[in-house]
């Protein structure tokens, strides 16, 4: 969910179907706006590279993942997100990993694309503990078409000039620590740079702050056919409340995943996944809002597809990994 803090007061009114478009308009028209802008994913555990470059190459094979999310179905201009990641280890020792991430966010009149390359270096320790350091570099491209907005003041200066492919750089970094297939922990900032949009306008200024992500999870083997993995993700950004996701997933016979998640003060979710073959996995998640949005939206849907090529070169990956 996007969180916005306004430094100019606006009258509050009832929420309508165009609430998301209104939100974007407020962002554009305010003197200063600070937002939690990074994409929201319920199945973040399947596209970890997006938020942490140190994850690149950690699965031991060429891993391709695509994820699509449509949020707050039923609201005009609600967010729609397409995400793709590709990563692979290099060399026999698999200490180096490289990857590529692409994310496209559409919210009302705005369309933001992120393209980044990821690099990781892993240091192995005893007991199969591995610590990876990662860096991310890329670009953000922003487009805004003001003509789709129903702006009250037709003479507003902002609607006279659309924003086309406004480019900003990305520099990110991360740490990823894990033990074989039992536990993992990570800390990352996908973009260290503060990005300012509309800085050439005289009445509007919007800044994207650096987001700090913390992730962790542990896999319990309940019996030879059932594994249980509780996990947590925390997202922190100055000027917005902390976003905390807690999830619990069961893996049955290394094939079928079933679980649930809770996003603090935002939503509850159901998750399911199926390992169709050694190379192909598909998954789905549904979010039910625990806020007033539930009165105007039928929820959020998310589907992902992962395809992996090649054979693991170490004994660490004899069976499908749960993270």
N, C-alpha and C positions, 0 to 999 in steps of 0.2 A: 504494500500500500504506500502511496506517495503521501508524505507529510509536509505541509507548507506552513511557514510562519510568516505572517504579514505584519509590516511595520506601519501600515496605513489602515485605519479602521474601516470596515465595510458593514453595512446593515445585514443582519442575519435574517434569512427567510426560509420557508419550507423547502425541502429537497425535492427536486423534480427530475425528470428523465434526463434533462440536459445538465445535470449537476457536474459531470466531469468537464464538459466544455466550459461551464461557468468557472470551475476551478482554474482551468488554464487561462481563461480571460483575466481572472484576478491576479494570476502570476504575472501576466504581461502588463497589466495596468498599474500595479503597485509601484511605489517608489523603490522599495527594496524587497526582495523575496529570497528566502533561504529554504531549500527543500531537500528531502531525502529522495534523491533522484535515481539511484541505482535500481535495476530491474529486480522484481520480486519473484522468487521461485519457491514452490513447495518441495519439489524434487531436486533441491540444490545438491544433494549427495551424488547425483548422476552427472552433474556438470560442474564439479568442484573447480576445474581449471579456470572457469569464468571469474571466480572470486579470488583464486589463489594460484599464481603461476608456478609455485613450487610443486604442484600436483602433476605437472606435465611429465609424462614418461613413467609414472609410478605404477601403472598397471602392467608394465612389462611387454606390451604389445602395441601395435598401431590401433588406437581407439578413436572411433568417430561417433559423435553423439549429436543428435538434433532434438531440440525441445521447443514446443509451441505452447504458449499460454494465452488464453483469453480471459480477462479479468472483469468481474462485476457484470456478467451477461445481463443485458436488458437496459443498461445505462448508455445513452448516446455519448459517443466519444470515449468510451471506456478503454483502458490500456489493452493493447495486444502486443505480444512479444514473441519474436522468433530468435532462437539461440542455436549456434552451431559451434562445436569444438572438435579439434583434431589434435592428437598428441601421440608421441612415440619416444621410446628410449633409443639411444645411439650407442653403438659399440657393444662388445661382448660383456663388459662389466656393468653396463647399463647405469653408469653414474651420471650421464648427461641425458637430459630430456628436452625435447623441443615441442612446441605446439602453436596452434592458431585458434583464436576465438573471434566469433562474429556475433553481434547482438543488434537487433533492430527493434526499437520501441516506437509504437504509434499511440499517441494520446491526443484525442481531439484533432486540432489543426497541426500538431507538431509531429515530426518524424525524426528520430535520432538513431544514427547507426554508429556502432563501435567496432572497430577492426584492430586487433592487437596480436602481436607475436609474443610467445612465452618461451623462456629458457630456464632450465633448472639444473642444479648440480647436487648430487646426493653423496653423503658421507655415510658409509656403513659402519655399524658398531657391533658389539657382541650381542648374542641372543636375537639376531635378526632385526635389531633396531636400526632404522635408517632415518637420517635427518637430511632434508632437502632444502636448499636455498633457491628461490626463484625470483626472476625479474620479468616485468611485462612492459612492452612499449608499443604504442600505436596511436590511433587518431579517433576523435569524435567528429561526426558530421551532423549538423543540425539543420533541419528545414522546418519552416513554419509558414503555412498558407492562411493569412488572415482573412481571405475572402470567404472562407467557410464559416466564419463567426458572425453572429448576429449582434453587432456592437451597437449599443444604445446611441452613441455619439458618432454619426457618420463622418464627422470632420476630425476624428481622432487621428493624431499623427502616426500612431503605430500601424494602423491598417493600410497606410498608403504604400508601404514597402514590405514585401515578404522577405523572409530570411531564406537564402538558398545556399546550401552546402557550406555553412559556416564551420570552419575547421579549427579544432583545438587538439593539442597533443595529449598523450596519455603516458604516464610513467608509474609503474606499480611494482610492488615487492611482496614477498611472502616467505613463510617458513612452514614446512610440513614434516611432522615427526610421526612415524608409525612403526609398529612391531608386527612383522609378518602379516597375518590376517586377523589379529586379535584386537588392536586398538589403534587409534589415530588422534592427532591433535594438530591444529593449524592456526596460524595468525597471519593476517595479510591486510594490505591496503591496495586495492586494485588500481587506484589512481591517486597518487600523492599530490598532484597539482590541483589547485583550485581553478575551476573553469568559470569564467564570467561571460554570460550572454547578454545581448542587448546593450552593451556598454557604450555603443555609439548613439544611443537614443537619449533624449533629454529627460524623459519621464519614466524610464524603466531600467531596472537593473536586477538581474537574477544570477545568483552564484551557486555553483555546485561544489559542495565541500567534500573533503576526503572522507571515505567510509572505512572504518576499521572492522574487520571480520574476525571472529574467533569461532572455531569449530572443534568438535570433539565427539568421539563415539567409542563404544566398546562392544565387542561381539562375544556373547555367551553361547557356548555349545551345550544346549539342553539335553540332546541325545544325538545319535549319529545322523538323524534326519531333520532335526530342527535346530536352527540358530536364532538367537534373539539379539537385536542390536538397538539399544537406546542411543540417541544422539542429540546434540544441541548445537544451535547456531546462534550467535549473537552479532548484531549489526549495530554499530555505534557511529553517530555523526553529530557534530556540534550543531546545536540549534534545533534538534529534533529528538523525540523520545527514543530510547533504545528499543530495537526490534529483536525479540527473542523467539526462536522457533525450537520447540521440543518435539521429538518424534520417537516412535518405537515401531520397529519392523521385525517381522518374523520371516525367516527363510526356510521353506520346506523342501527337502530333498534336492537342494541346490538348484531348484527350478522356479518355484512360485514364491513371490514375496507379497505379504499382506501387512498393512500397518496403519497407524493413525498419527496425526500431528496436531499441535496446538501452537498458534501464533499469539503471543501475549496481547490481550486487548484488541484482537483483530479477527481471528478466524479459527475454526477447527477443520481438520482435513482428513480424508480417507485416501490411502495409497494402495496401489496394487501393481505388481510387475510379474512378467513371465519370461524366463530364459528359454526362448523358442529353440535355440540350438547353441552349440558351443560358441558361436560367433555373434548371434543375434539376440537382443533383448528388447522388450517393449514394456512401457509402463504408463500408468494413468493416475492422476490425482484430482480430487474434487475438494474445493474449499467452500465452506459455509460461513458467511460473515457473522460475527458475534456483535457487530455494531448496528446502528440504525440502517446501514446499507441493505440489510436483509429484507427490509420492507420494499425496496425498489429494485433489487437485483436477484436473479436466480442462482447466484454463486459464481465461482470461477472454475475453469477447466484447464487441465494441463496434461499434455501427452508427450512422451519422449521415446526415442528410438536409438539404440546403441548397436554399432556394428564394429567388430574387432577382427583384425587380420594378423596372421602370423602366429607363431608358437612361442610361448614363454621360454626364455633361455635359462631360467633358474628354477630350482625346486620350490621357490616361494609361491608359485602360481599353478599348482597341480590341479586345483579345482577352482570354479568361479569365485572371485573375491567379493565380499559383501560391502566393500567401500572402495 
